[in-house]
Amino acid sequence: TFGTNNHRMAESLSGLLGKKYSPHELLTLPQDQQLILTPKGIVQQVRKLDYLEDPLFKGKFDPNPLYRAADNSESVMTLNEDDDHPEQEVIR
């Protein structure tokens, strides 16, 4: 799921996948795609899930305090003096 970043790694992964994908195909796999190897040895190329954009996940996750929003606001974590629980602050 993390992709390959060099030819040697792509060759190793190609061997694990039973040579169904060449090292070049693995290196040039689109970023929105991933390969899944099933327990039965079947390799499937599928679209990666995107919990930030896919309607299926809308409202089913908490905002990531380390993710910068698309509106270029900056999110930072701060601690209250009263407790040890971080709070999210949005800086515009």
MIDOSE-1310 file (N, C-alpha, C; in nm, 2 decimals, decimal comma, always signed):
residues 92
tfgt	+0,08/-0,12/+0,00/+0,00/+0,00/+0,00/+0,08/+0,13/+0,00; +0,21/+0,11/+0,02/+0,30/+0,23/+0,03/+0,37/+0,26/-0,10; +0,36/+0,17/-0,20/+0,42/+0,20/-0,33/+0,56/+0,16/-0,33; +0,62/+0,17/-0,44/+0,77/+0,14/-0,46/+0,84/+0,27/-0,50
nnhr	+0,95/+0,29/-0,45/+1,02/+0,42/-0,49/+1,15/+0,39/-0,56; +1,19/+0,27/-0,59/+1,31/+0,24/-0,67/+1,29/+0,10/-0,74; +1,37/+0,08/-0,84/+1,36/-0,04/-0,92/+1,39/-0,16/-0,84; +1,48/-0,16/-0,75/+1,51/-0,28/-0,68/+1,39/-0,33/-0,59
maes	+1,32/-0,23/-0,53/+1,21/-0,26/-0,45/+1,09/-0,31/-0,54; +1,08/-0,25/-0,66/+0,98/-0,29/-0,75/+1,00/-0,43/-0,80; +1,13/-0,47/-0,82/+1,16/-0,61/-0,87/+1,12/-0,71/-0,76; +1,15/-0,68/-0,63/+1,11/-0,77/-0,52/+0,96/-0,78/-0,51
lsgl	+0,89/-0,67/-0,52/+0,75/-0,68/-0,51/+0,69/-0,75/-0,63; +0,75/-0,73/-0,75/+0,70/-0,80/-0,87/+0,71/-0,96/-0,85; +0,82/-1,00/-0,79/+0,84/-1,14/-0,76/+0,74/-1,19/-0,66; +0,71/-1,11/-0,56/+0,61/-1,15/-0,46/+0,47/-1,16/-0,52
lgkk	+0,44/-1,08/-0,62/+0,31/-1,08/-0,69/+0,31/-1,19/-0,80; +0,41/-1,27/-0,81/+0,41/-1,38/-0,91/+0,43/-1,32/-1,05; +0,50/-1,22/-1,06/+0,54/-1,15/-1,19/+0,41/-1,11/-1,27; +0,30/-1,09/-1,20/+0,18/-1,04/-1,27/+0,19/-0,90/-1,31
ysph	+0,28/-0,82/-1,24/+0,31/-0,68/-1,27/+0,46/-0,67/-1,28; +0,50/-0,60/-1,39/+0,64/-0,58/-1,41/+0,69/-0,47/-1,31; +0,82/-0,46/-1,29/+0,87/-0,35/-1,20/+0,83/-0,21/-1,25; +0,84/-0,20/-1,39/+0,80/-0,07/-1,44/+0,65/-0,04/-1,41
ellt	+0,56/-0,13/-1,42/+0,42/-0,11/-1,39/+0,40/-0,07/-1,25; +0,48/-0,13/-1,16/+0,47/-0,10/-1,02/+0,52/+0,04/-0,99; +0,63/+0,08/-1,05/+0,68/+0,21/-1,03/+0,59/+0,32/-1,09; +0,51/+0,29/-1,19/+0,43/+0,39/-1,25/+0,28/+0,38/-1,21
lpqd	+0,25/+0,30/-1,11/+0,11/+0,28/-1,07/+0,06/+0,42/-1,02; -0,06/+0,46/-1,08/-0,11/+0,59/-1,04/-0,13/+0,60/-0,89; -0,11/+0,72/-0,83/-0,12/+0,74/-0,69/-0,26/+0,71/-0,63; -0,36/+0,71/-0,71/-0,49/+0,68/-0,66/-0,53/+0,54/-0,67
qqli	-0,43/+0,45/-0,71/-0,45/+0,31/-0,73/-0,37/+0,23/-0,63; -0,41/+0,11/-0,59/-0,33/+0,02/-0,51/-0,35/-0,12/-0,56; -0,26/-0,21/-0,52/-0,28/-0,35/-0,55/-0,31/-0,42/-0,42; -0,40/-0,52/-0,43/-0,44/-0,60/-0,32/-0,41/-0,74/-0,35
ltpk	-0,34/-0,81/-0,26/-0,31/-0,95/-0,28/-0,40/-1,03/-0,18; -0,49/-1,11/-0,24/-0,58/-1,19/-0,15/-0,51/-1,31/-0,10; -0,56/-1,38/+0,00/-0,50/-1,50/+0,06/-0,49/-1,61/-0,05; -0,58/-1,61/-0,15/-0,57/-1,71/-0,26/-0,47/-1,67/-0,36
givq	-0,40/-1,56/-0,35/-0,29/-1,53/-0,44/-0,34/-1,45/-0,56; -0,47/-1,40/-0,55/-0,52/-1,31/-0,66/-0,48/-1,17/-0,64; -0,43/-1,11/-0,74/-0,39/-0,97/-0,73/-0,49/-0,88/-0,80; -0,54/-0,78/-0,73/-0,64/-0,69/-0,79/-0,58/-0,55/-0,78
qvrk	-0,60/-0,47/-0,89/-0,57/-0,33/-0,89/-0,70/-0,25/-0,86; -0,70/-0,17/-0,75/-0,82/-0,11/-0,71/-0,79/+0,04/-0,68; -0,90/+0,12/-0,68/-0,88/+0,26/-0,64/-0,87/+0,27/-0,49; -0,77/+0,35/-0,45/-0,75/+0,37/-0,30/-0,87/+0,44/-0,24
ldyl	-0,91/+0,40/-0,12/-1,01/+0,47/-0,05/-0,95/+0,61/+0,00; -1,04/+0,71/+0,00/-1,00/+0,84/+0,05/-1,10/+0,89/+0,15; -1,07/+0,87/+0,28/-1,18/+0,90/+0,37/-1,20/+1,05/+0,38; -1,11/+1,13/+0,33/-1,14/+1,28/+0,33/-1,24/+1,32/+0,22
edpl	-1,24/+1,24/+0,11/-1,32/+1,28/-0,01/-1,44/+1,19/-0,04; -1,42/+1,06/-0,01/-1,53/+0,97/-0,05/-1,66/+0,99/+0,03; -1,77/+1,00/-0,04/-1,90/+1,02/+0,03/-1,93/+0,92/+0,14; -1,88/+0,79/+0,11/-1,91/+0,68/+0,21/-1,86/+0,71/+0,35
fkgk	-1,76/+0,79/+0,36/-1,70/+0,82/+0,49/-1,74/+0,95/+0,55; -1,82/+1,03/+0,48/-1,86/+1,16/+0,53/-1,93/+1,15/+0,67; -1,87/+1,23/+0,76/-1,92/+1,24/+0,90/-1,89/+1,12/+0,99; -1,80/+1,03/+0,94/-1,77/+0,91/+1,01/-1,63/+0,91/+1,07
fdpn	-1,56/+1,03/+1,08/-1,43/+1,04/+1,13/-1,41/+1,18/+1,20; -1,32/+1,18/+1,29/-1,29/+1,31/+1,35/-1,18/+1,38/+1,27; -1,18/+1,51/+1,27/-1,08/+1,59/+1,20/-0,94/+1,55/+1,25; -0,85/+1,54/+1,16/-0,71/+1,51/+1,19/-0,64/+1,65/+1,23
plyr	-0,60/+1,66/+1,35/-0,54/+1,79/+1,39/-0,40/+1,82/+1,32; -0,35/+1,72/+1,26/-0,22/+1,74/+1,19/-0,23/+1,76/+1,04; -0,36/+1,76/+0,99/-0,38/+1,78/+0,85/-0,42/+1,92/+0,82; -0,35/+1,99/+0,73/-0,38/+2,12/+0,70/-0,50/+2,13/+0,61
aadn	-0,60/+2,21/+0,64/-0,73/+2,22/+0,57/-0,70/+2,28/+0,43; -0,79/+2,25/+0,33/-0,78/+2,30/+0,20/-0,79/+2,45/+0,19; -0,85/+2,52/+0,29/-0,86/+2,66/+0,29/-0,73/+2,73/+0,33; -0,63/+2,66/+0,35/-0,49/+2,71/+0,39/-0,49/+2,76/+0,53
sesv	-0,59/+2,73/+0,61/-0,58/+2,76/+0,75/-0,48/+2,66/+0,81; -0,42/+2,70/+0,92/-0,33/+2,61/+0,99/-0,39/+2,56/+1,12; -0,38/+2,43/+1,14/-0,44/+2,37/+1,26/-0,32/+2,34/+1,35; -0,33/+2,38/+1,48/-0,22/+2,35/+1,57/-0,29/+2,30/+1,70
mtln	-0,21/+2,22/+1,77/-0,26/+2,16/+1,90/-0,20/+2,24/+2,01; -0,29/+2,27/+2,11/-0,24/+2,35/+2,23/-0,29/+2,27/+2,35; -0,22/+2,30/+2,46/-0,26/+2,24/+2,59/-0,32/+2,35/+2,68; -0,43/+2,31/+2,75/-0,48/+2,40/+2,85/-0,39/+2,39/+2,98
eddd	-0,38/+2,49/+3,05/-0,31/+2,48/+3,18/-0,38/+2,40/+3,28; -0,51/+2,39/+3,26/-0,60/+2,31/+3,36/-0,59/+2,16/+3,35; -0,56/+2,11/+3,22/-0,56/+1,97/+3,21/-0,45/+1,93/+3,10; -0,44/+1,80/+3,08/-0,34/+1,75/+2,98/-0,40/+1,72/+2,85
hpeq	-0,53/+1,76/+2,82/-0,59/+1,73/+2,70/-0,57/+1,84/+2,59; -0,52/+1,80/+2,48/-0,49/+1,90/+2,37/-0,62/+1,95/+2,31; -0,62/+2,07/+2,27/-0,73/+2,13/+2,20/-0,68/+2,18/+2,06; -0,77/+2,17/+1,96/-0,74/+2,21/+1,83/-0,77/+2,36/+1,81
evir	-0,68/+2,44/+1,76/-0,70/+2,58/+1,73/-0,67/+2,59/+1,58; -0,76/+2,67/+1,51/-0,74/+2,70/+1,37/-0,69/+2,84/+1,35; -0,58/+2,85/+1,29/-0,52/+2,98/+1,26/-0,54/+3,02/+1,12; -0,59/+3,13/+1,09/-0,62/+3,17/+0,95/-0,52/+3,28/+0,91
